[in-house]
Amino acid sequence: MYLAEPTLIKYESDMNYMSSATRKVGERGQVTIPKDIRDKENIQSGDEVEFHNENGEVRIKKKEDFEERLEEGYKAMAEKSKKMSEEMINASSEAIDELNEE
């Protein structure tokens, strides 16, 4: 069983990239996400997506992997800490050099 008219499905990502396409819904409610969107958002077979129904629109979003986001956050914090440590070491070395010159 197919819907009488193709259903417009919009996909919105966090990167302000907007794309839309028309697809038919299969008898089991299945739709195919267009390849350009799958490629852009790195959606691969087996990935989970979230469906949101807002104001008469169905929005599809790739499900975020909490552990992956947490790991990325820790890596970013570690990089900032490393940079700050290097800056502090350099400032301390400069201060010691200035004291030794006096």
ABEGO torsion letter per residue (X at the ends): XBBABBBBBBBBBAAGBBBBBBBBBBAAGBBBBBAAAAAAAGBBBGBBBBBBBBGGBBBBBBBBBAAAAAAAAAAAAAAAAAAAAAAAAAAAAAAAAAAAAX
